[in-house]
């Protein structure tokens, strides 16, 4: 394998230079006692930063690949933890230690040895890079969605994320093959840490290329390709109210499904078994080997897997499964003042308009769509596929609030040909070209001055192909 990194050993420190990709990344190490084995591990890994994204390649055994990730993204993981801790304290009046302890108890004996070792490797790699974090804190960061949005009941509805997505195939697309697209929604202050694209080459199981969030061993946003020929994404099921403390956390199930499933059915089986209800999603899947697409709507007590050889499936945070909708959510289904319903109806319009022509370029444009089906005009807001809560004045009945610093922070598109070549398109800052200026926002909306220092600029970056080079 071609090496992309080199280690320079100095008398007082070690500096890792990652060159020859898309700019140079320098990661200083305060501890000069790095071992020969650790140096060997780091020579297999590399990182480059491009157009708002961090691209990271890690490989090997669990501890080894975890060490690589912890070392190369130590600063970002450290900032992620501090940001989550601050926001949690403001939202719940509890210190982060409360949630860390809860995670340690909740996830005890529910995480496989492989992924425990990977997380321990991240802890060790961060320490070598001069940033200290306890294993229990790393465990919490991987399971923060389980803890924050599902275990902690007072916050689960107000803090839950959202997304817009679709997958299409057969007669719906220009070449008859699969096209998939997705953007990630939630608060900008912590969603900004999902700007990492990780390629994992594990010693066992399938190779994975995925968007990820902070130090999460699974995608968490979710958007992925696996060497089994599977591509996947999701949109959360809004207003969901189920959680089983005895179940397996979503980060364990979702990572295992990516790494070990050979088919859509196997992927779904892994997600369903010992499900704890956290991150209840409409999972959109594609198999580039068969050209089939699928949706797994996974609640806690109810689920449904449907497949299609032609057509399309969309996601907008409202489930079509009547059992989940009526028994496990408090979400509306037909009120287009609600952003989830409005986006579902807009997807229907776009799919009809572009049926038979859908390709990656049309997918990019659809992710950037600002048409508000309630007001029947272009109006970037909480009701548009490219979401902008920060521009929504909350005047429409049913709006969650006015001028929230939240919405769609990215865009990702892949088709069968790109997946075959181990690539996808990604856009950072917003799905459109509006972007987000934190200083101007805070000056105008002083009610959010508690986010000063944590809310950052999100300039709209250009669409970029990752990895920069095709799979060797």
C-alpha positions in Angstrom: 0.0 0.0 0.0 1.2 3.5 -0.8 2.3 5.4 2.3 1.0 8.9 2.8 2.6 9.9 6.1 6.1 10.2 7.6 7.4 10.8 11.1 10.0 13.3 12.0 11.7 12.7 15.4 13.0 15.7 17.2 14.8 16.0 20.5 11.9 17.4 22.4 8.8 16.5 20.3 7.5 14.5 17.4 5.7 16.0 14.5 3.5 14.1 12.1 3.5 15.6 8.6 0.8 14.3 6.2 1.8 15.4 2.7 1.0 14.7 -0.9 -2.8 14.7 -0.5 -4.6 18.1 -0.4 -2.4 20.2 1.9 -0.2 19.4 4.8 -1.5 18.5 8.3 0.8 19.0 11.3 0.0 17.2 14.5 2.4 18.0 17.4 3.0 15.5 20.1 4.0 16.6 23.6 5.1 13.2 24.7 8.4 12.3 22.9 8.3 8.7 24.1 6.4 7.4 21.1 7.3 3.8 20.6 8.5 2.0 17.5 5.2 0.1 17.3 3.2 3.3 17.5 5.3 4.9 14.8 4.7 1.8 12.6 0.9 2.2 13.2 1.0 5.9 12.2 2.9 5.2 9.0 -0.2 3.3 7.8 -2.6 6.2 8.5 -3.1 9.6 7.0 -5.2 12.7 7.1 -5.8 15.6 4.8 -8.1 18.6 5.1 -10.1 19.9 2.2 -13.0 22.3 1.7 -14.1 22.1 5.3 -13.7 18.3 5.6 -11.2 16.2 7.4 -10.4 13.0 5.4 -8.9 10.2 7.6 -7.6 6.8 6.6 -7.1 4.3 9.4 -6.4 0.6 9.2 -5.3 -2.5 11.1 -6.4 -4.2 14.3 -8.9 -2.5 16.6 -6.4 -0.8 19.0 -4.1 0.1 16.2 -6.7 1.9 14.0 -8.2 3.5 17.1 -4.8 4.9 18.0 -4.4 6.3 14.5 -7.7 8.1 14.7 -7.2 9.4 18.2 -3.7 10.7 17.3 -4.7 12.4 14.0 -7.9 14.0 15.3 -7.0 14.6 19.0 -7.7 18.3 18.9 -11.1 17.9 17.2 -12.2 15.1 19.7 -11.1 17.3 22.6 -13.1 20.2 21.4 -16.1 18.0 20.6 -16.2 16.7 24.2 -15.9 20.2 25.7 -18.6 21.5 23.4 -21.0 18.6 24.3 -20.2 19.1 28.0 -21.0 22.8 27.9 -24.3 22.5 25.9 -25.4 19.6 28.1 -24.8 21.6 31.2 -26.8 24.5 29.8 -29.7 22.3 28.7 -29.9 20.0 31.7 -28.2 21.8 34.6 -26.1 18.7 35.1 -22.3 18.2 34.7 -21.1 16.0 31.9 -19.8 13.5 34.5 -23.4 12.6 35.2 -23.9 11.5 31.6 -20.5 9.8 31.4 -21.4 7.7 34.4 -24.8 6.9 33.0 -23.2 5.7 29.7 -20.7 3.5 31.6 -23.6 1.8 33.4 -25.9 1.6 30.4 -23.4 0.2 28.0 -21.7 -2.2 30.4 -21.3 -5.7 28.7 -23.1 -4.4 25.6 -20.1 -3.4 23.5 -18.0 -6.0 21.8 -14.3 -6.4 22.7 -13.3 -5.3 19.2 -14.9 -1.9 19.6 -13.9 -1.4 23.2 -10.3 -1.9 21.9 -10.8 0.6 19.1 -12.1 3.2 21.6 -9.2 2.4 24.0 -6.9 3.0 21.0 -8.4 6.4 20.5 -7.8 7.3 24.1 -4.2 6.2 23.8 -3.7 8.1 20.5 -5.1 11.3 22.0 -2.8 11.0 25.0 0.2 10.7 22.7 -1.0 13.8 20.9 -1.2 15.7 24.1 -4.9 15.5 24.8 -6.2 13.4 27.7 -9.6 11.7 27.8 -10.8 8.8 30.0 -12.1 5.7 28.4 -15.5 6.3 30.0 -15.6 9.7 28.3 -14.8 8.1 25.0 -17.6 5.6 25.5 -20.0 8.4 26.3 -19.0 10.3 23.1 -19.7 7.3 21.0 -23.1 6.8 22.7 -24.0 10.4 23.2 -27.0 10.0 20.8 -28.3 7.1 22.9 -27.8 9.0 26.1 -28.7 12.6 25.2 -31.6 12.1 22.9 -33.2 8.9 24.1 -32.0 7.9 27.6 -32.5 11.5 28.9 -36.3 11.8 28.4 -36.7 15.5 29.2 -34.4 16.4 26.2 -35.2 13.7 23.6 -37.7 15.7 21.6 -36.1 19.2 21.8 -32.7 18.0 20.9 -33.3 15.3 18.4 -31.6 15.6 15.0 -33.2 15.6 11.6 -32.2 14.9 8.0 -33.4 15.0 4.4 -32.6 12.0 2.1 -33.5 9.9 -0.8 -32.5 6.7 -2.7 -33.6 5.9 -6.2 -33.0 3.2 -8.8 -34.2 1.5 -12.0 -36.7 3.6 -14.0 -36.3 6.6 -11.6 -32.6 7.3 -12.5 -30.8 8.4 -15.6 -28.7 5.2 -16.0 -31.0 2.8 -14.2 -28.5 2.4 -11.3 -28.7 3.6 -7.7 -28.4 7.3 -6.7 -28.4 8.3 -3.0 -28.3 11.7 -1.3 -28.5 13.0 2.3 -28.0 16.1 4.4 -27.6 16.3 8.2 -29.7 18.5 10.4 -29.4 19.6 14.0 -27.8 22.4 16.1 -24.8 24.0 14.4 -22.7 24.3 17.5 -22.2 20.5 17.8 -23.2 19.3 14.3 -20.1 21.1 13.0 -18.0 18.1 14.3 -19.5 15.8 11.7 -17.1 17.1 9.1 -14.9 14.0 9.2 -14.9 11.4 6.4 -13.3 8.2 7.6 -12.0 5.3 5.6 -11.6 2.2 7.8 -9.7 -0.8 6.6 -10.2 -3.3 9.5 -8.2 -6.5 9.9 -11.6 -8.3 9.8 -14.7 -7.6 7.9 -15.5 -5.1 5.2 -13.8 -1.9 4.4 -15.9 1.2 5.3 -16.0 4.7 3.8 -18.3 7.0 5.9 -19.0 10.4 7.2 -18.6 10.4 11.0 -19.2 12.6 14.0 -16.5 13.4 16.5 -14.8 10.2 17.6 -17.8 7.9 16.7 -16.8 4.5 15.6 -20.0 4.4 13.4 -21.2 7.1 11.1 -23.8 8.7 13.4 -24.9 11.2 10.7 -25.3 8.5 8.7 -23.7 8.1 5.2 -21.6 5.2 4.2 -20.2 2.8 1.6 -18.9 -0.7 2.4 -16.8 -3.1 0.3 -19.7 -5.5 0.4 -21.4 -3.2 -2.2 -23.8 -1.7 0.3 -24.5 2.1 0.5 -26.6 3.6 3.2 -28.0 6.6 5.0 -31.0 7.5 7.2 -33.4 10.1 8.6 -34.5 10.0 12.2 -38.1 9.2 13.1 -39.4 12.4 14.7 -41.3 12.5 17.9 -40.1 9.1 18.9 -40.7 8.0 22.5 -39.3 4.5 22.9 -36.1 3.3 24.6 -35.0 0.0 26.1 -32.2 0.2 28.6 -31.5 -3.5 28.2 -30.8 -3.2 24.4 -27.6 -2.8 22.5 -26.5 0.7 21.8 -26.9 2.0 18.3 -23.2 2.7 17.8 -22.4 -1.0 18.3 -25.1 -2.3 16.0 -24.6 0.2 13.2 -20.8 -0.2 13.1 -21.2 -4.0 13.2 -23.7 -3.9 10.4 -21.4 -1.8 8.2 -18.4 -4.0 8.9 -19.9 -7.5 8.7 -23.1 -7.5 6.7 -22.9 -8.9 3.2 -26.4 -8.0 2.1 -29.3 -5.7 2.9 -31.0 -8.5 4.8 -28.0 -9.2 7.0 -27.6 -5.5 7.6 -31.2 -5.2 8.8 -30.9 -8.3 11.0 -27.9 -6.9 12.8 -29.7 -3.6 13.4 -32.9 -5.3 14.6 -31.4 -7.8 17.0 -31.2 -6.4 20.6 -32.4 -3.0 19.4 -32.6 -0.5 22.2 -34.8 2.0 20.3 -32.1 4.7 20.2 -31.7 6.6 16.9 -35.0 5.3 15.7 -34.6 5.8 12.0 -35.9 5.3 8.5 -32.7 3.6 7.1 -32.3 4.0 3.3 -30.1 1.3 1.8 -28.8 0.3 -1.6 -27.0 -2.8 -2.9 -24.9 -1.9 -6.0 -24.4 -5.7 -6.7 -28.2 -6.2 -7.3 -29.3 -2.6 -8.0 -31.9 -3.0 -5.3 -32.9 -0.3 -2.8 -34.5 -0.7 0.6 -35.9 1.1 3.6 -35.7 -0.3 7.2 -38.1 1.7 9.4 -36.8 0.7 12.8 -38.7 1.8 15.9 -38.4 -0.1 19.2 -41.3 -2.6 19.2 -42.1 -2.2 15.5 -40.1 -2.4 12.3 -40.5 -2.9 8.6 -38.1 -3.7 5.8 -39.2 -3.0 2.3 -37.3 -3.4 -1.0 -37.6 -2.0 -4.5 -36.0 -2.9 -7.8 -37.2 0.3 -9.3 -38.5 3.7 -8.0 -37.5 5.8 -5.1 -37.7 6.1 -1.3 -37.3 9.4 0.6 -36.7 10.4 4.2 -37.7 13.5 6.1 -38.1 12.5 9.7 -41.6 11.2 9.5 -42.3 7.5 9.4 -44.7 5.8 6.9 -45.0 2.8 9.1 -48.4 3.2 10.8 -47.5 1.0 13.7 -44.5 3.1 14.6 -46.3 6.4 13.8 -49.3 5.7 16.1 -47.7 3.6 18.8 -44.2 5.0 19.2 -44.3 8.7 18.2 -46.3 11.8 18.8 -45.5 13.2 15.4 -48.0 14.6 12.9 -48.4 12.9 9.5 -50.4 15.3 7.3 -49.9 18.8 8.6 -47.6 20.6 6.1 -46.9 23.4 8.5 -44.7 20.8 10.2 -41.2 20.7 8.6 -41.1 16.9 8.5 -44.3 16.6 6.6 -43.5 19.6 4.4 -40.2 18.1 3.3 -41.9 14.7 2.6 -44.4 16.4 0.3 -41.6 18.4 -1.4 -39.7 15.2 -2.1 -42.8 13.8 -3.8 -42.9 16.8 -6.1 -39.2 16.6 -6.9 -39.2 12.9 -7.5 -42.1 13.3 -10.0 -40.4 16.2 -11.7 -37.1 14.4 -12.2 -38.3 10.8 -12.5 -36.2 8.9 -15.1 -33.5 11.6 -15.0 -32.1 11.5 -11.5 -28.3 11.6 -11.4 -25.7 13.0 -9.1 -26.1 16.6 -10.4 -29.8 16.6 -10.0 -29.4 15.1 -6.5 -27.1 17.9 -5.5 -29.7 20.5 -6.7 -32.5 18.7 -4.8 -30.5 18.7 -1.6 -30.2 22.5 -2.0 -33.9 23.0 -2.6 -35.6 25.9 -0.7 -39.2 25.6 -1.9 -41.7 25.8 1.0 -44.8 23.8 0.2 -46.8 25.5 2.9 -46.1 29.1 1.8 -45.8 27.9 -1.8 -42.7 29.9 -2.6 -38.9 29.7 -2.2 -38.3 30.4 1.4 -35.3 28.8 3.1 -36.7 27.7 6.5 -37.4 24.7 8.7 -39.8 23.4 6.1 -37.4 23.1 3.2 -35.2 20.2 2.2 -32.1 22.4 2.7 -33.1 23.5 6.2 -32.5 26.9 7.7 -34.0 27.2 11.2 -31.8 30.3 11.6 -33.8 32.1 8.9 -37.2 30.9 10.1 -39.1 33.5 12.2 -41.4 30.9 13.7 -44.6 32.7 12.6 -46.1 29.6 10.9 -48.1 27.7 13.5 -46.4 24.5 14.4 -42.9 25.9 14.0 -40.6 24.7 16.8 -39.1 28.1 17.6 -37.8 31.2 15.9 -34.3 31.7 14.6 -32.6 28.6 16.0 -29.0 28.2 15.0 -29.7 24.8 13.4 -30.4 23.2 10.0 -28.7 21.4 7.2 -25.0 21.6 7.5 -23.8 19.5 4.6 -24.7 17.4 1.5 -23.5 14.0 0.3 -24.3 12.2 -3.0 -23.2 8.9 -4.3 -24.3 6.7 -7.2 -23.5 3.1 -8.1 -20.5 4.0 -10.3 -18.9 6.2 -7.6 -19.5 3.6 -4.9 -17.8 1.0 -7.2 -14.9 3.4 -7.4 -14.9 4.0 -3.6 -15.9 7.7 -3.8 -18.7 10.1 -3.1 -19.5 13.8 -3.4 -19.6 15.9 -0.2 -20.4 19.6 0.4 -19.7 21.3 3.8 -21.3 24.4 5.3 -24.8 23.9 3.9 -26.4 21.9 1.1 -26.9 25.2 -0.7 -24.5 28.2 -0.9 -25.9 30.3 2.0 -23.6 29.2 4.7 -23.7 30.5 8.3 -21.9 33.5 9.8 -21.9 33.0 13.6 -20.8 36.5 14.5 -23.6 38.2 12.5 -26.1 35.7 13.8 -25.2 36.3 17.4 -25.2 40.1 17.0 -28.7 39.9 15.6 -30.1 37.2 17.9 -28.7 37.9 21.3 -30.9 35.3 22.9 -28.3 32.8 21.8 -25.3 34.6 23.3 -24.9 31.6 25.7 -23.4 29.9 22.6 -20.7 32.5 22.2 -17.4 30.7 21.6 -19.1 27.4 20.7 -21.1 28.6 17.7 -18.7 28.8 14.7 -18.8 30.1 11.1 -19.9 27.5 8.5 -18.9 29.0 5.2 -20.5 27.2 2.2 -17.8 25.1 0.6 -17.8 23.6 -2.9 -18.9 20.1 -3.8 -15.8 17.9 -3.5 -15.1 14.3 -4.3 -13.7 12.1 -1.5 -11.3 10.3 -1.5 -9.3 12.6 -3.7 -8.0 9.6 -5.6 -9.8 6.4 -6.6 -9.4 3.2 -4.7 -6.1 1.5 -5.6 
